[in-house]
Amino acid sequence: MKFDFYGKFVKISMGLNGFYQEREIRSDYHIVERHPEIEGQLAKIQSTIQNPDLIVKNRYNKKERYYHRYFKSLKNYLIVIVEYEKNFIITAFISRKIKKGEVLWKKP
């Protein structure tokens, strides 16, 4: 089971024909297919969801949350996008910049 910072259960999306089911990130090809740099980063993705540095609400889709965590080993932020009402991960990627939007939470 995967839980986010707020203790809410988060599922990993399959992305096939609108059907979603809980799966492990490492076998969820749609994230790695679009962002190959994420392959092998399961522990970092889980850590980002459970212990983020920053959570931002998407400016255009209010149901999406951007979970940010900076990793020295990546020299960048890992950003995990969660569809908050349906509780699943849409995608994850590495970025130098913080996503813009309403800051919902920031690590002190």
Helices and strands as residue ranges (DSSP letters): E 11-12, G 25-27, H 29-34, G 36-38, H 42-50, E 54-58, E 64-71, E 76-83, E 88-95, E 101-106
